[in-house]
Amino acid sequence: MPTLLDNKGGPDGARRSESDDSRAARHPEKQNRPDTPLQRKPSWIRVRAPTSEGYLETKRIVREGRLTTVCEEAGCPNIGECWTKKHATLMIMGDTCTRACSFCNVKTGLPGALDADEPRRVGEAVAAMGLGHVVITSVDRDDLADGGAAHFAAVVKAIRAASKATIEILTPDFLRKGNAADIVIDAKPDVFNHNLETVPRLYLSIRPGSRYYHSLRLLERAKERDPSQFTKSGLMAGLGESKEEVMQVMDDMRSAGVDFLTIGQYLQPTRKHAAVDRFVTPDEFQALETIAKSKGFLLVSSSPLTRSSYHADEDFARLRAAREAQLGGR
């Protein structure tokens, strides 16, 4: 769930470190859209700019490995905390996405060729950071015949060869790519994650290049093909969805066998992106977590700063414990 780090911006939370020309280069498809208002963030959203030694060390490893992270590309507000602990979500297949979702701050355009050496470098970086659990995500690669599925599988294989880390993948939807997703599922990551992002009614405006029921079916396919894999999905709150719509998506996810649900606040990257409809309070997030748990998810993380890979290592341990407890009760 891409977000904006609220660092040394102005009182409206706007990012001052990125020029209008730079934003236009990242999002050329959005430049003809009218500006949307940037709301001041409430106190429970704001975080400190990262400065720790651990953060700088993680940054060094990422730079030396010539790696891309969604933490930076999407402006995640948790980067300081996560990188201090040497937890980084690596983004493979380049930094340029073929989609133009109205919520996302990742650059849009025509990506370059895949880097055949990337899997090795990712494996080495995971080992260098000493990760016990790693999250790998990617841009959408609609330009590739398999959507990048084989590259995902190669990265999983390289991590297995270099490290004992458990592996969580956060994949694109492989829309119109036939059975390409099976290649990724068969690589046997420990967690198969694909975010539905929002409710079906908002797909046309928020996620226009995707299809809700295709994404739902992808999650169901992962669970059908390999029941041992945990499946995970996430939602953004504050885009104009109703509580009843969110509850229906929860039911859809459970019907598809999703084990782990994350819900976090949508934050608007620039004035050209979808506007924040409202800031959902911590109490409302807690209520959504209670509802989701009652529907049978093994694990639920719901808070303003929750993101797909936030505390992923700790959550994976909790997921395994929850499954063991469930199986032990049968």
N, C-alpha and C positions, 0 to 999 in steps of 0.2 A: 504494500500500500504506500505509494510514493507520497512524501510529505515535504514540507519546508522547515528547515532548521531556523528557529527564531533567534538569530544571533544579534549582530550589531545593526539591525535595521531600524527603521523609523518607528514612530508610535503606532502606525497602522500594521506593523509586522512585515512590511515589504522588504524584500531583499535588496540591499544597496550594493552588494559586491558584484552584481551581474548587470551589465549595461543593457540598454534596449536593443542594441545591435546584436549582442551576444544571445539574448533571448530569442530574437528573430531568427538567428542562425540555427538555434536548437529546435525551434518550433515554427518553421516557415508556414505550415498549414494552418496555424492559428492566428496569423497576423491580420487577417481580414475580419476576425471576430471582434465584436464590441468589447470594450473593457468591462470587467465585472469588478465590483467593490471588494477590497481587501479589508476584512474585519479585524479589529484588534483582538488578539487572543486572550482568553481568560487566564487567570493565574495558574490554573492546574495544567495548562499546556506548555508554559514557558520552561526552557531548559538552558543551562549554562553552555557557553561555547567551550569546546574541548581543548585542554591544554596539558593533560597528564603525560608522564613519561611512557606509560603503557600505550596511550593513544599514538604518540610519536613513533614508537617502535613498530606498532602495527602498520602505520602509514609507510614506514621505511620498507617493510617486507613487501607490502603491496606494490610500491613503486619499483623496487628492485626486481620483482617478479613480472613487471609490466602487466599487471592485472587490473581489471575493472571491478569496482564494487557497486552494488546497488545502494549501499550506504551513502556514497558520495553522489552518484548520478541522480538519485531520487531525493537527495537532501533530507535524509532521515533524522528526526530530532533526537534519536537515541545513540547517535554515532559516538559521542563522547564516552558514554557508559560502556557501550559494547566494545569499542576499540581499546579502551583501557584494560579490558579483560582479554584482549586479543581475540575477540569474536568479530569476524567480518563476514558479510554475505557476499560471496564472489559472483560476479555477473559475467557469464561466458558469451562467446560469439559476437563480441564487439560492444560498442556503446551506442549504436544507432538502431532504432527500432523501425520496423516497417508499418507499425500501427500508429494511430494518432488519437489515443484515448484522451478525453478532455480533462481527466484528473491527473495525468501522469507527467512528470518532469523529465523523463528520459528523452534524449534527443531523437527526433524523427527524421527519416531520410532513407536513402539507399545504402545499405551496409556494404562493407568491403567483403572480400573473400574470407572464408574461415581460416584461422591460424592453426595449422596441423600440430604445432608445438605447444599449443595452449594446455591440453590435458596434462602434459608432463609438468609444466610450470605450476599449474593449480595443485597437483599432487605434492610438489616440493614445498609450496607455500603452506599447505595444510600441515605438513610435517614440521616445517620451520616454526610455525606458530604453536605447535604442540596441542592442536585442537583435539578434544575428545568427541566433538560433534561439529559437523560443518554443514552450512546451507549453501547450495549452489542454485542460482537462478539465471535467467537469460532475458535478452530482448526477444521480441517476436521476429522470426525470420521467415516471412511469407515468401521470400525470394528463393528459398531452398526447397528442393523436391520433397524432402522429409521434414521440413521445418526445423532442422537441426537435431533431430532425434538421435542420429548416430553419433554426433559430436557429444551430446549429453552422455550417452552410454560410454564413450571413450573417456570422458572426464571421471565418471564413476569408477571405471576400471583403473585409471591412473591413481586415484586417491586410495583405492584398496591396496594397490601395490606399494604405495609410499607410506601409508599410515594405517593405524587401527581405528581411526575415527569412524563413528557412525555417520551416515550420509543422509541428508534431507535435500530433496530437489524441489524447487518451485518452478514449475514448467509453464510455457505458453500453452495455448489450447490445441495446437496442431490441427486447426480448422482446415478442412478440405485436403488433408494429407493422408487419406486412406487409413491404414493401420500403423502409421509411423509411431504413434504413442506406445505401441506394444514393444518397440525396440527399447524405449526408456524403461518401461515397467520390467522388462526381462533383464535389465542390467541390475535389478534387485537393490535399489536404494532402500534405506530403512524407513524413510518417510516419503510418500508421494504427495506433494502439495500443489494445488492449483486453485487460485483465488477466484471465486465468483464475483467478488468486489462489491456488487450492489444488487438491488432487487430487479426482477424482470422488467418492470415498467420503465426503469431509467436507463436500460441498456442502449437505446437508440441515441440518447444524448451523452451518456457517460462512457460507454464502451461500444461505440458504433461498429467497430470491425469484428466484434465477437458475437456469439449467440449463446444466450443463457442455457438453453437445454443441451446444446452441444458440450458446454463446459461441465454441466452436471453429469452428463453421460460419460465424460472423460474420467471423472472421479469414480463413478460406478464401475467403469471398465477396469481401472486399476485394482479395485477391491475384488472384482470377479476373477481377474487373471492371476493375482497373487494375494490371497487373503492374509498372508503373513505381514504384508506391508501395511504400515499405518497410513491412513489417508487424512488429509488436512485441507482446510479451505478457510478463506477469510472474507470479511465484509468491512466496508467503510461505513461509518455513521455520519450523519450530518449533511447528506446530499439531497434531502427532501423525501426520504423514504418514511413510511409510517411504521409504527410498532407492529401492526398486524401483518404488513408485508415482510418484515424481518422474521417474524415467527413462521410465516409460510416458507421462507427460504430455509429456515432451520429444519422444518419438516422435510423439505425436499432433500436436504443434505443427509438427513438420517435415513431416508428411503434409499439413498445412493450408498449408504454404508460409511459415511464420513465419520472418522473417529474424533477429530480435533477441530474445534472452531475458534477462530480469532476474530475479534471485533474491535476496531479502533477508530478514532476520530479522523475524518478527512480534513486535510489542511491544504489550502489553495496555494500552488507554487507561484503563479504570476496572475496578473490581471486578465490575461488571455485564457486562463483555465476556468473550468467550472467553478462557480461561486460556492462558498460555504453557505448552506441554507441555515444552519444553526450549530452552535457548540453544545454537544450533548453532555450533560453533567455526569460526574463520577457516580452519583447515586443511580442514574438511569443505566449506566453501563453495568453496574452491579446487579440491577434488576434483570437486565438481558442475560447476564451470566447465570443467574438463578433459573431463569426460564429454560435456557439451553441445557443446563445440567439435568433438568427434569425430563427433557426429551431423550436423554440417553447417550449424549456424547461422552466419550471416555475422559475428555479434557476440554475445558473452555477457558480462554483468556479474553477478558473483556474490560477495557479501560481506555481512557483517552489516548494514552501513548502506546497502546498495544500495536505491534506490527507483526507481520508474518514470521519474521525470524527473531523477534525480541525474546531473549531468554530461551532460545531454542534448545540449548544444551540441557538446561534444567528441566524444561518441559518434556524433552524426550525421556528423561529418567522417570518423570511422573507418568508419562504415557505407558511405559513398560510396566510400572508398578500397578497402574490402574487395570491393565489387561490381565496381569497375573492375579490380581484380586478378583477380577470378574470370572476368570477361568477357575479359580480356586473355590468360588462360591457355587459352582455347578455340580 
